[in-house]
Amino acid sequence: MNTLFDLQAQPTIRPHFADPEDTPRLASQNDKILALLRVASATNRQLAVISLKYTARVSEVREFLENNTGETIICHRGKGGLNTYSIAKLARGVR
């Protein structure tokens, strides 16, 4: 199983979305979210503890996974706005 720590490439912070001085903090949040999702699925409540803008971080990690590992992050909509995120293999030919 590949993690950010096994791969040389890491999710990139989109420069037009973040100030350069924020890049290390945001990259750390990406690492924490990926590490959490590698262990188990996580709710939006859990992800918000790592980053208030967790949807942006999830998008960056999703892009990284799709381009490097053949995986993606899926969101399972729950009742009352409590959603669950998990890593899944991409279907062949889907990107």
C-alpha positions in Angstrom: 0.0 0.0 0.0 1.4 3.4 -0.9 1.3 6.3 1.4 2.6 9.8 1.0 5.6 8.7 3.0 6.3 5.9 0.5 6.0 8.1 -2.6 8.3 10.9 -3.6 5.5 12.9 -5.0 3.1 14.6 -2.7 -0.2 16.3 -3.2 0.4 19.8 -4.4 -1.1 22.9 -3.0 -2.6 24.8 -5.8 -0.6 28.1 -5.8 -3.5 30.2 -7.0 -5.5 29.1 -4.0 -2.9 29.7 -1.2 -0.3 32.1 -0.2 3.2 30.7 -0.5 3.8 31.0 3.3 0.8 28.7 3.9 2.1 25.9 1.7 3.9 23.9 4.5 0.8 24.1 6.8 -1.5 23.0 4.0 0.8 20.2 2.9 0.9 18.9 6.5 -2.9 18.9 6.5 -2.9 16.9 3.3 -0.5 14.4 4.8 -2.7 14.0 7.9 -5.9 13.5 5.9 -4.3 10.9 3.7 -2.8 9.1 6.7 -6.2 9.1 8.5 -8.0 7.7 5.4 -5.4 5.0 4.9 -6.4 3.7 8.3 -10.1 3.9 8.0 -12.9 6.0 6.6 -13.4 9.4 8.2 -16.4 11.7 8.7 -16.4 15.3 7.7 -16.5 16.1 11.4 -13.1 14.3 11.9 -11.6 16.0 8.8 -12.7 19.4 10.0 -10.5 18.9 13.1 -7.5 18.7 10.7 -8.6 21.5 8.4 -11.6 23.7 8.4 -11.4 23.8 4.6 -11.2 20.0 4.5 -13.0 19.8 1.1 -10.1 21.7 -0.5 -7.6 19.3 1.1 -9.7 16.3 0.1 -9.7 17.5 -3.5 -5.9 17.9 -3.5 -5.4 14.4 -2.0 -7.9 12.9 -4.4 -6.1 14.4 -7.3 -2.8 13.1 -6.0 -4.2 9.6 -5.6 -5.8 9.5 -9.0 -2.6 10.6 -10.7 -0.2 8.4 -8.7 -1.9 5.3 -7.2 -5.0 4.5 -9.2 -7.2 5.4 -6.2 -9.7 8.1 -5.4 -11.6 9.5 -2.4 -15.3 8.9 -2.4 -17.9 10.7 -0.2 -20.9 8.8 1.2 -23.6 11.2 2.1 -25.1 10.7 5.5 -28.1 11.9 7.4 -28.0 15.3 9.0 -25.0 16.4 7.0 -22.6 13.8 8.5 -20.7 12.5 5.5 -18.1 9.7 5.4 -15.0 9.8 3.2 -13.0 6.8 2.2 -10.3 5.7 -0.3 -11.4 3.4 -3.2 -9.7 1.9 -6.2 -10.6 3.7 -9.5 -12.5 1.6 -11.9 -10.6 0.8 -15.1 -10.8 3.5 -17.6 -12.3 6.0 -15.1 -10.4 9.1 -14.1 
